[in-house]
Amino acid sequence: MDDTQGVIAKIIKRCWEDAKFQQRFVSQPNSVLKEYGVDVPADLEIKVVLNTDNVHYLAVPTKPGDQLSDASLDAVVGGAISPTFAHKIAIKKLTGMGGPGTHDPGPYCIPYPC
């Protein structure tokens, strides 16, 4: 896990434990990330959404520039929603977002590993 992912994992854990902090992270994510040492460019807007038991958000990444070949693009896109992930959604409700210790940590856990 790179350093930014580790920091984001700490922020998410604190959000689970502190409702006021969670509210501030949702309303001012760039400020909170900066407080934790994450350098967010001034022209980059971060939006934070909260999953619920019945609604889970899945971000679609921006399309890479022309520097990727079709084969490379297929590999990137194929990795975003793998058949295994789609199958997991189809057969099992995503309960893995409920908090520490509520599920099996694995590649579907956000942040990974939890």
N, C-alpha and C positions, 0 to 999 in steps of 0.2 A: 504494500500500500504506500503510495507516495505521500509526502508530507501534507499536501492540500486535502487529500482524502481523509487522512487521520484527523485533521482539524475539523473538517465537516462532520465526521463521525462524532467528535466531542461536542460540537454545536447541537447536533440532533439529539444526542443523549441528554444534554442540558435542557433542550426544548421539552423532552418527555418528562423531565423532573420539575420544571419551573414554568408555569403558565405565563407569567409576565415576560420572561425572557423569550418564550416562544412567540408571543404577540409582537414583541419588538423585532425579532428576527424576521417575521412575516412582513412587517411594515417598513423595516430599515435593514434589509439584508446586506447591502454594501457596507454600511457602518459596522455591523456586527462582524462581518468577515474581516474588515480592516482591524478591528480590535483584537482579533485572533491571529493577526499577522498575515492574512491572505491579501496579496496585492491585486486589487480589482481595478482595472483601467477605468479612468473617469468616464469614458464614453460607453462603458458596458453596464447595462441595466440588468440586475438579477431579480428574478421574481420567485418567491417561495409560495408554494401551495401546500395545504395540509390534506393528506389522505384521511379518509374516514373508514369505518367498517364496510360501508357500502359503495364508496367511490375511491378509486385509485387512479392517479394520474400517470401517464406515460409520456415522456417528452420525446418528440421527434427531433433529432439533431438537424442542424442546417446542412444543406447539401454541400459537400466539399467542392472546391474549385476544380478547374479543368486539369489540374496536375495529376489526378488519379486516372488510371486506365479503367476500362469497363470491368476487367477482372478484379482490380483492386476495389472498385466501388461495390461490386457484388459481394466481396469478402466483408467489407465494412457493414453494408446494409444487412447481409445475411447474419452477421453477428448480433445485430441490434434486436432482432426477434427471431430467435432460432426455433426450429420445430419443437425442441424440448421445452422451451419457455412457453410457446403457444399451447402445447399439450398440458403443461402444468396449470395454466390458467383455465383450460377447459375442464380439467378433472378435479381441481382443488381450488377453493377460494383462497385468495392471497392473504393468508393470515400472518404471514411472515413480517408484516410491517407493524406489528402490535407493540413491540418494545423488546428490550433485552430479555432473553430467556423464555420468550413465548413461542419459539419456533426453532426449526433446524437451520443453523447458519449455512449458507451456501451461496452459489452464484446469483440467486434471485433475491437475496437480502440486500436492502439498501439502507445504509451504506454497506458494502461488502468488504471484508467480513464484519459482521456486527459483533 
